[in-house]
Amino acid sequence: MTICPCCGFKFEGSLSQGCEACGARSVGEPLPKPDHELPSYGRSLVLTVTGALMVIVFLLQTVIAFVQRSTAKGFWASITNSDVRAWIAAAETAAWRLKWVVIPVTIVVLWGTRKIYRSMLRSPESYCGLGYARAGFVTSAAVPLLIALLIGVTVPERLAQRRDSNEAGENALAYATDRVLGQYEKMFGTKPPDTKALHRLPDPDGSIASLIKALETAEYKPSADLAAAPTKNPQPPRGAVIRNAAFSPTVEVPSESFSFTNYELRLPGPDKILGNEDDRLVRDGVIVSDDTKATKPVATSATATKATKQ
């Protein structure tokens, strides 16, 4: 393959016969190579600049995250120096921000720099700055590894935060229900007999209506403390006092001002199906497990209704 020095046309043959495109012919033998050639620095410069740019980009993102006052959590909380924790937390934030950019850039950069560096090793006498080239190549590989390390050590903490966030979202319905039930009890002096009764509350923003709709798949059971309910002695029939004076004890029954004071709310879990192991059980505003037992005698809604009729 011959390249014409005049027009740049490539052809098979020799310039002594003339260029096939422009007709230029060689006038003599090609000049001999010089005895001493200066080594090239272009490839070393490419590797050095590539590594430096990756470091600068990562440091710049770290400084930006530090200025935004990132706080250290989780894995780095054991470090006593607050400044060190802040800088490490900033580096973690920078790593998470750069993760989707670094992955494709790393593939291209490592493939290109490795190819250039290997070509320099084959003829090191033709290139200068081999040490700088090596440092740039190592830096290009070290920055992605550092980013991967900073992301890896924060994964458990981020998973824990995600789990806490999901749990807080699931508990929000329980806490909102307890707040509305307390509002109902404050207005009417008793817990509602069912969730539909919450419509009696003022609802200017529609939040109570949304709550009632969300509780359609839940199981609500109001109850009352019979021991704390006011009682009165019933009037015995005529003649019963004389016949059973020594044998009949006085029986106390709840008064007519009976009201629900406790409740139990079972909410479906993430699968939105009631009756599974992931259900959430709420007793009087406290989320408990299914095996938690009541510490005081309570009457269910059926018992309370029966006692009221008596």
GUFIMI-412798 format. One line per 10 residues: number of its first residue (from 1); for each residue x, y, z of C-alpha. Coordinates in steps of 0.02 Angstrom, whole numbers, plus 50000, padded with zeros to 5 digits. Layout:
N
NUM> X/Y/Z ~ ...
END
This chain:
310
1> 50000/50000/50000 ~ 50073/50168/49944 ~ 50010/50338/49996 ~ 50040/50482/49877 ~ 50125/50627/49970 ~ 50042/50751/49852 ~ 49858/50705/49857 ~ 49851/50568/49990 ~ 49778/50438/49874 ~ 49810/50257/49925
11> 49854/50130/49791 ~ 49949/49972/49762 ~ 50115/49997/49677 ~ 50262/50116/49679 ~ 50274/50304/49656 ~ 50408/50275/49525 ~ 50266/50228/49407 ~ 50165/50381/49459 ~ 50012/50408/49568 ~ 49853/50337/49497
21> 49755/50491/49552 ~ 49865/50642/49518 ~ 50009/50566/49417 ~ 50146/50625/49535 ~ 50308/50527/49525 ~ 50452/50502/49646 ~ 50614/50591/49601 ~ 50730/50484/49706 ~ 50748/50358/49844 ~ 50660/50394/50009
31> 50763/50482/50140 ~ 50845/50369/50270 ~ 50781/50370/50446 ~ 50876/50482/50567 ~ 51002/50402/50683 ~ 50917/50476/50836 ~ 50729/50500/50853 ~ 50651/50596/50997 ~ 50530/50489/51099 ~ 50346/50530/51086
41> 50254/50601/51236 ~ 50077/50602/51161 ~ 50020/50436/51232 ~ 50090/50473/51404 ~ 50000/50638/51402 ~ 49834/50555/51357 ~ 49847/50430/51500 ~ 49900/50564/51625 ~ 49761/50684/51577 ~ 49630/50544/51581
51> 49677/50491/51757 ~ 49687/50671/51817 ~ 49515/50713/51747 ~ 49434/50566/51837 ~ 49513/50619/52002 ~ 49463/50800/51977 ~ 49282/50756/51938 ~ 49268/50645/52092 ~ 49351/50775/52206 ~ 49240/50912/52136
61> 49083/50812/52174 ~ 49149/50775/52348 ~ 49178/50959/52383 ~ 49003/51002/52320 ~ 48928/50869/52433 ~ 49031/50933/52580 ~ 48972/51111/52552 ~ 48794/51047/52554 ~ 48830/50986/52731 ~ 48809/50800/52709
71> 48797/50707/52875 ~ 48884/50543/52917 ~ 48776/50393/52963 ~ 48786/50209/52985 ~ 48956/50134/52945 ~ 49053/50294/52981 ~ 48964/50341/53141 ~ 49102/50260/53244 ~ 49230/50388/53186 ~ 49252/50517/53322
81> 49320/50658/53214 ~ 49170/50751/53147 ~ 49267/50830/53004 ~ 49328/50661/52945 ~ 49152/50593/52953 ~ 49087/50741/52854 ~ 49217/50719/52717 ~ 49187/50531/52706 ~ 49000/50559/52699 ~ 49029/50686/52560
91> 49132/50558/52465 ~ 48992/50431/52485 ~ 48866/50556/52418 ~ 48980/50594/52270 ~ 49000/50409/52233 ~ 48811/50383/52229 ~ 48789/50534/52115 ~ 48922/50474/51993 ~ 48876/50290/51990 ~ 48776/50295/51827
101> 48907/50404/51741 ~ 49059/50308/51801 ~ 49001/50137/51740 ~ 49001/50175/51552 ~ 49148/50296/51565 ~ 49251/50166/51658 ~ 49222/50035/51523 ~ 49278/50152/51384 ~ 49423/50229/51480 ~ 49495/50065/51543
111> 49484/49985/51372 ~ 49569/50133/51286 ~ 49702/50168/51417 ~ 49747/49984/51432 ~ 49773/49972/51246 ~ 49881/50129/51242 ~ 49984/50075/51392 ~ 50018/49902/51319 ~ 50077/49980/51156 ~ 50199/50087/51256
121> 50266/49935/51347 ~ 50305/49848/51182 ~ 50427/49986/51133 ~ 50467/50091/51287 ~ 50615/50175/51202 ~ 50498/50263/51082 ~ 50396/50348/51217 ~ 50440/50462/51361 ~ 50347/50485/51524 ~ 50316/50300/51550
131> 50301/50328/51739 ~ 50170/50464/51715 ~ 50076/50352/51595 ~ 50079/50211/51722 ~ 50014/50328/51858 ~ 49874/50390/51745 ~ 49823/50212/51701 ~ 49822/50158/51883 ~ 49723/50313/51932 ~ 49595/50279/51796
141> 49568/50107/51870 ~ 49578/50161/52054 ~ 49443/50296/52047 ~ 49304/50176/51991 ~ 49361/50050/52122 ~ 49353/50185/52256 ~ 49179/50235/52201 ~ 49124/50053/52205 ~ 49196/50035/52381 ~ 49107/50191/52446
151> 48944/50131/52372 ~ 48966/49955/52440 ~ 48995/50005/52621 ~ 48838/50113/52621 ~ 48722/49983/52544 ~ 48675/49902/52713 ~ 48636/50071/52790 ~ 48535/50126/52640 ~ 48438/49962/52642 ~ 48402/49991/52827
161> 48343/50168/52790 ~ 48233/50103/52651 ~ 48160/49971/52768 ~ 48126/50104/52900 ~ 48046/50215/52770 ~ 47930/50076/52713 ~ 47887/50034/52893 ~ 47851/50216/52932 ~ 47735/50223/52782 ~ 47643/50069/52841
171> 47630/50137/53018 ~ 47563/50304/52957 ~ 47389/50230/52933 ~ 47389/50161/53110 ~ 47442/50327/53186 ~ 47317/50425/53080 ~ 47178/50307/53135 ~ 47224/50327/53319 ~ 47222/50516/53300 ~ 47049/50516/53221
181> 46981/50394/53351 ~ 47045/50508/53488 ~ 46960/50655/53403 ~ 46797/50557/53397 ~ 46811/50508/53581 ~ 46845/50687/53630 ~ 46690/50747/53536 ~ 46567/50608/53581 ~ 46642/50534/53741 ~ 46665/50360/53669
191> 46760/50267/53535 ~ 46656/50240/53377 ~ 46564/50073/53365 ~ 46632/50052/53188 ~ 46737/50148/53063 ~ 46583/50209/52968 ~ 46537/50315/53120 ~ 46689/50424/53085 ~ 46582/50512/52955 ~ 46506/50607/53101
201> 46669/50704/53120 ~ 46696/50868/53026 ~ 46799/50835/52871 ~ 46842/50999/52783 ~ 46991/50929/52686 ~ 46923/50755/52650 ~ 47059/50668/52751 ~ 46936/50573/52861 ~ 46843/50509/52708 ~ 47007/50447/52637
211> 47047/50364/52803 ~ 46879/50276/52808 ~ 46907/50211/52632 ~ 47081/50149/52680 ~ 47007/50056/52829 ~ 46883/49957/52724 ~ 47002/49808/52722 ~ 47046/49826/52907 ~ 46965/49744/53058 ~ 46909/49865/53195
221> 46850/49802/53365 ~ 46800/49928/53500 ~ 46799/49871/53680 ~ 46772/49936/53855 ~ 46846/49912/54027 ~ 46704/49840/54129 ~ 46800/49858/54291 ~ 46813/50046/54265 ~ 46633/50069/54208 ~ 46515/50154/54334
231> 46393/50033/54413 ~ 46231/50039/54511 ~ 46142/49916/54623 ~ 45982/49842/54547 ~ 45817/49851/54643 ~ 45774/49675/54708 ~ 45596/49608/54683 ~ 45471/49618/54826 ~ 45498/49484/54957 ~ 45670/49438/54890
241> 45757/49536/55027 ~ 45675/49433/55163 ~ 45695/49264/55077 ~ 45877/49284/55021 ~ 45944/49403/55151 ~ 46078/49281/55208 ~ 46120/49205/55041 ~ 46105/49329/54895 ~ 46256/49445/54869 ~ 46233/49612/54788
251> 46272/49606/54600 ~ 46337/49763/54514 ~ 46300/49796/54330 ~ 46361/49937/54221 ~ 46260/50095/54217 ~ 46174/50162/54062 ~ 46320/50284/54028 ~ 46424/50144/53955 ~ 46553/50193/53821 ~ 46694/50113/53722
261> 46863/50157/53794 ~ 46980/50038/53702 ~ 46999/49970/53528 ~ 47092/49842/53427 ~ 47134/49873/53245 ~ 47206/49743/53127 ~ 47279/49815/52967 ~ 47330/49710/52815 ~ 47514/49701/52773 ~ 47603/49745/52611
271> 47504/49609/52519 ~ 47341/49701/52561 ~ 47264/49537/52621 ~ 47195/49528/52798 ~ 47233/49375/52904 ~ 47414/49343/52853 ~ 47571/49346/52957 ~ 47619/49520/52895 ~ 47463/49601/52971 ~ 47488/49745/53092
281> 47393/49739/53256 ~ 47360/49904/53344 ~ 47292/49912/53521 ~ 47248/50084/53587 ~ 47373/50170/53473 ~ 47516/50049/53505 ~ 47575/49930/53369 ~ 47596/49759/53449 ~ 47626/49582/53393 ~ 47490/49451/53384
291> 47554/49359/53536 ~ 47538/49514/53648 ~ 47405/49488/53780 ~ 47294/49619/53857 ~ 47346/49671/54030 ~ 47171/49718/54089 ~ 46998/49642/54066 ~ 46908/49717/53919 ~ 46736/49687/53846 ~ 46712/49666/53659
301> 46580/49764/53566 ~ 46456/49618/53581 ~ 46480/49607/53769 ~ 46467/49795/53787 ~ 46304/49799/53690 ~ 46232/49661/53799 ~ 46285/49748/53959 ~ 46208/49911/53901 ~ 46040/49826/53871 ~ 46044/49756/54048
END
